Amino acid sequence: FGALHILPILIVASSSLLTFVQSITYTKALIFCPKDHDLLFSLPVKGTTVVSAKLATLYVLDLVSTLAFLLPCLAAYIVFGGFDLWFFVAFLMMSLFVPLIPILFAAIISAVVSLIASRFRRAKTVGTVLYLLFFGAFMFGTMTLSMSTAEDEMQMMEMMDGAAEKMLSIYPPARLFSDGVQGSISSALLFVGLSLLAFALVSLVFGKCYAKFHEFFAPRSQRAAYKIEKRTSGVVMALMKKDMKRYLSSPGLLLNQGAGLLMIVVFAVLFPMQFGGEEMGAEILVCMMPYLFAMGAAMTCFTNASISLEGKTFPMLKSLPVSARTILSSKLGLHLLICLPFIGLAALISGIVCGFSAPDILVTVAIPLLYSYNTGVVGLLINLKKYKFDWATEMHVAKNSLPVAITMFGGMILSFIPMIGAIAFRAFGYPLWIFGAVVLLLALICAVILTAVLRKKGEKWFLDIEC
């Protein structure tokens, strides 16, 4: 469409937003409430050195995802715009500094949320709610920005220009990046300088107040932990409550494991708005919705790190006078208790509001529910074989472990494939619910097989874990 010059703006702004989302909760675990604080504070090093080292760790993690996002876009730019030596070199060099400014904003937001939450008695729960509200609003805004349609080439160009201007209004450094890769040496140097300044500010400010931040945020959030529980409940329910308290006390952990639920909420709100009125029964929506909900369900898993999160307390869990099957049932049960009512209600309401037929509503509700169940079982099985107990913060397990990666990316792939198949199936004029019934049957078969494997192998794998 003759708008190749917009690409650098869109990709660096999008990449920066991705880095911001990744970093905002991780910053709290790294800087404000790290479990290795006492050990690090006893070392003969400055607080700025400790914070700089922690931020360097976060920078490396963010740089990996940033390059995974930017490098394919660089290849696309070269294919459609031709090879330019300055653009290529400047793009690669400046990409190394892209994560630094978002990390600054992530640290500020994390500090503000932690500061507000610390004023309440149940600080961790309040902090979790604030993070959920923030991320819900953030995802709603970004998805609303991307759900524009165009009828012809002129409207497409206007839409892309408008998207670029919105990105620049949200994130002005994207213009410096774009101007820098397109030949402006001063813009390139200014972008690099601002990025380094952002990193230095975070290291200096939070480093100087490192001990005070930890002291200020930690004690208040622990006040409600010391109380006598007078009520009694079953063993499974007691174990579920224990795990639930862990998630509620860690906003980053809850958001990372349950991000797909926020996606489902955004889908449930946006789709009726986008396809309202005369387009309420749009065929493309009928094709996509069950599998978009399934993608959100597959990206939500509270079992893929549940064994690893036990950490050094796993020997205590293993020594409890209960069977391994009971422990595993509690972990899977918590996943289902959180996900199934949420997913089922959102899918049902969306199908009704969008005017789907009864068979399409059934498919829209049942497929995400089965995906959620299968994801929970798969996450638990993989974590029983691939566990990690020597972590410093819970976010290390939630973000950087094989079970989490397999369930998240595997679920995304297994939801995209049938979505494409449903669109192709409908293009040939066949009733869409037939294809949905086939997918539903396959998911049900997988659920039966996975349940059998969990019952037959799960207890043995649990007992084989070395403490």
N, C-alpha and C positions, 0 to 999 in steps of 0.2 A: 504493500500500500504506500510505498515511498516514505515510510516513517521509521526507517532503521535507526535514525539518530535518537529515537525515544528509548531504544532497548537498554542502553547503559543505565539510564535513570530508573527504569522499571526494575531491572535485575538487582542493582545495588540497594535500592530502597526495600525491595522484597526480601533480599538476603539479610539486610539489617534488621527488619522486623522479625525475621525468623530467629536471628541471634538474640534479639531482645526477649522474645518469648522463652527461648531456651535458658537464658541467663537469669531471669528475674527471680525464680525460686531457688535456683542453685546458689545464687549469691548469698542468700540468707544462711544456708547450711554451711557455706565456706567461710563466711566472715563473721556473722553475728552470733551464731549458736553452734560452732563446731564442737564435736565431741572430743577432739584432741587439743582443746584450748589449754587445759592445765599443763599438758606436756610441753606444748610450744611456748607457753608463757614462762616456763621455768628455764628455757634455753637463754643463753647470753646473746640474744639478737634483738634488734629493734622491732617494734610493732610494724613499722613500714616495710621492713624486710619480709616479715611473715605474710602480710597482706599482699605484697607484690608477688611472692611465690605462689600464693593461692590464686591470685588473679591470672598469673601466667598459666597455671593449670587450666583455669576456665577458658583462657584465650586459646590454648591449644585445642581443647575440645570444640570450641566454637569455630575455630579456623578450619577444622576438618569438614564440618557441615557447610561452611561458607564456600570453600573451594569446590565441594561437591555440587553446589548450586551454581557458582559463577563459571567454572571451567566449561561445562557444556554450552552455556550461553555464549561464551567467547568463541567456541567452535562454530556455533550457529551464525554469529556475527561475521566471522571470516568467510563462511560459505556464501552468505547472501551479499556481503559488502566488499569482499576481496581482502587480501592480506595487506596490512599496513604495519610496518615495523614498529613505529612509535606507539600505535594503538596496542599492539601485542605486548610490548615490553612494559608500557605504562599500566596496562590492565593487570598484568601479572604482579607487578610491584605494588600497586595500590590495593590489590585484593588482600595482601597480607595485613593491611591496616583496617580493613572494613569492620572487623568485630569490635574494635576498641571503643568507639563512641557508643554503640548500643550497650556495651557492658557498663559504661558510666550511668546511662539512664536506668538500666536494670538495677544497679546498686542503689540509686536514689529512690526508686519506687519501692524496692525491698525494705530500705531503711524506714521510709514513711509508713508503710503498712505495718512493719514490726513496731514502730513507735506508737502508732494508734492502738494496735492490739495490746500492747504492754500496759495500757491504762486500765484494762479490764481484768477482772478476776480470772476468767477463763480465757487467757490471752491466746493460747494456741488455737482454740476453737474459733475465736473472733478473727484471728489472723487468717485461718483457712477460709472463712466465709468472705472476708474482704478480697482474698486472692481469687476466689471463685467468681465474685461479682466483677472484678476487674477483667479477668480473662473472658468471661461471658460477653461483656461489653466490647472487648477488643476483637474477639472472633466475629461478633455480629457486625461490627464496623468494617472489618476487612472483607468479609464475605459479601456484604452489601455493596462495597466498592467494586467487586469483581463480577456482580450479577447484572451487568448491563447487556443489552442486545442491540444489534444493528441490522437494518434491512438492506443496505447497499454499501458500496465501497466508501462513499463520501461520509456516511454516518460512522463507519468503522474508523476512519481516520480521525474524525472529530472525537469519537469515544476514546481512542488511544491518547490523543492530545490532552483530553480532559483528565484521563487517568494519570498521565505524567504530571500534570499541574497539581493534582490532588496529592500525589506522592511527594512533590517538592514542597508543598505547603506543610505536609506532615513531617518530612525529613529533609531540610534544606541541604545538608552535606552531599546529598545525591547529585546536586547540580555541580558541585566542585569535582566530584568523581567523573561525571560525564564530560565536563569541560576539560579535565585533565587528560583523559584518555583520547580526546579528540584534538589535542595539540597545545593546550594551555599549560605551560610549565608552572606558572604562578599558581594556578588552581590546583595542580597536582601537589605542589609543595605545601600549599595551605591545607589541603585535605590530610596529608601525612602529618603536618604539624599539629592540627587540631586533634587528630587521633592519638598521637603521642601525649599531648597535653591532657586529654581525657583520662588516659591510663595513669598518668602522673598524679592527677587530682584525686582519683580514687585511692591510689596507693598512699598518698600523703595524708588526706583527710581521715580516711578510715583507719590508716595505720597509726596515726597519732592518738586516735580514740579507740583503738582496738580493744583494750581491756575494759574500758568504760562501757562500750557497746555490749560486750558479752555479759558484763555484770548487770547492766540495766535491763536487758531483754530476758535473761535466763531465770532469775529468781522468781519474778512475778508469774511467769508461765508455769511454775512448778507448785504454786501454792495449793491449787485444787487437787493435786495428785495425792496428797496425804490425807486420807479420810477413811473411815471405817465403813465398809459395805455391809449393810444389815440384811439386804435381800439375798436370797439364794436362787440359783437357777441350775439348769442341767449342765452337764460337762461341755457339750458342744456349744451351747449358748455362752457359757463362761469363756471358752476359748475364742469365740467370735468377738465377744466384747473386748477381750484383750487386744486382738488384732485391730479392731475398729478404733480403739483409743490411740493406737500407734498412728493410724492414718489421720485421725483428726488432730493429732498433735504436730503433724508435719505437713504444712500446706503444700510444699513442693512435691512431696511424695504423693499426696492425694491428687494433685493436679496432673502429675505425670502419668499416674496409673489410670486416672479417670478422665483424661482429656477428651476421649471419644464421646463421653456423655454430653459434654458441652457442645461438641459438633452436632450431636443429634438434636439438642435444643435449638441450635441456630438453624438447622435444616427444617425443623418443625415450624419455626416462625417464618422463615424466609420463603419457603416454597408456596404456601398459600398466598402470600403477598405477591410473589412473582407471577403466579399463574391464576390469579383471581379473576373474577368476572367471566368473560366469554372464554377464557383460556383455562378454566378450572379443570377441564377434563383432558388437558393436553397429553397426547400419547407419550411424548418423550418423558414427561414427569412420571407417568405410570411405569415406564420402563426403568427409570433410574432410581426412584425413591426406595424400593425395598433393599437395593444393594448399597445405596449411600448410607442408609440406616445400618445395614450389615457391616459396612466399613467402620462406622463409628463404634458399633458393638465389638468388632474384632480388635479395635485399637484400645479398648478398655479392658484391662485385665488386672485383677487384684490377687492373682495367684502366681504370676510368673516370677515374682521376687519374694513370695511369702516365706519360703524356707530360708533364703539368704538373709532376710531381714531379722531373723532370730539372732544372728550374729553369735556373740559369745554366750548368749543365754540358751543356745540350742541344747547343750547337755542337760539343762534343767527341764526343758520341754520333753526331751527324750526319756527322762527318768520319771515322768509323771505316771501314776498308776492308771493309765488309760491306754487303750489300744492305739496303734499307729493309724488304723482306719478311722477312728474317732477324730484324731487330730487332723487328718487329711480332709475328712468330711467337714470339719469346722472351717477350714481355709477355703474350700470350694463353696461351702454354704454362705460365707460372707460375700464372696464374689456374686453369687446368684441373688442374694438378698438385696444387694445394692443395685445390680444391673437390670434384672428381669422386670421388676415393676416399672422402673424408669423407662426402659426401652419400649416395653409393651404399651404403656400408656401414651407415650409420644407418637409411636407409629400408628396406633389406633385413632387418636385424635386427628393426626395429619391426613390419614386416609379418608376419614369422614368429612373433614373440612374441604378437602380437594375433590370430593364427589366421586370417589372410586366406587366401582361395583363391589358386591360382597366377596366374590372370589379374589379380586385384587387386594381388598383390605386384608383378607386372610393371609395372602402371600406376604403383604407388606409387614404384617405383625409377626408371623411365624418364622420367617427366614432370619431376621435379626435376632430373635430370641434363641434360635438354634445356634447361630454363629456365636452368640455370647456364651452359651453353655460350652460349646466345643473349644472356644478360646480359653475359658477357665480351666478345663481339663487338660488341654495341651500345655498351658503355662505351668500348671502344677507338675505334670509329668516331666517336662524339661528341667524345671528347677530342682526336682529330686535327683536328676543326673548331673546337672551343671549348677552347683551351688557355690556361694562365695561368702565366707564368714569374716574375713579379715578386712573389713571396710572401715574407713574413718568416719564417713557420713552416709546416711541412708540414700542420698541422691546418687552416690557412686553405684549402688546396686540398681537403683531405679532407672538410671540412664545408660550405664555402661556395662551391661551384662548380656550374655548370649540369649537367655530365655526371653528377655524383654524385646530384643531385636527380632528374634524369630517370630514371636507372636504378633508384634506390631506390623512388620513388613509382610509377613506371610498372610496375615489377615487382610491387609490392603490389597495384595495381589489376588487373593481368592475371592474378593468382593468385586474387583474390577472385571475379572474374566467373565463371570455370569452377567454382569451389567452390559458388557459389549454384546454377549450372546443374546440377551433379551432384546436389545435394540435391533439386532440383525433378524431375530425371530419375528419381531413385529413388522419389520420392513417387508417380509414375505407374505404378510396378511394373515398370519395364524393368531388365534386367541392367545393373549399374553399369559393368562393364568396357567396355560398348559406348560409353558416353559418354567414358570415359577413353581409348579407342582413337581416338576422333575428336579429342580434345584433343591426344593424342600425335602424330597425323598432322599437325595444324595446326602444332604446335611444330616438327616435323621439316621441314615446308615452309619455315617461317621460318628455320630453321637453314641450309638449303640456300641460300636467297636471301641471307641475311646473309653467309655465307661467300663467295658469288660477289661481293658488293659489296666486301668486304674485300680480296679478291684483285685486283679490277679497279681500285678507287679508293684503297685504303689506301696503297699505295706512293706514288702521286702526291700525296695529301694530306700525307703525311709530308715529302716533299721540298719541298712548297710552304710549309711552316712557316717563318716568319721568325724568325731567331735574335735 
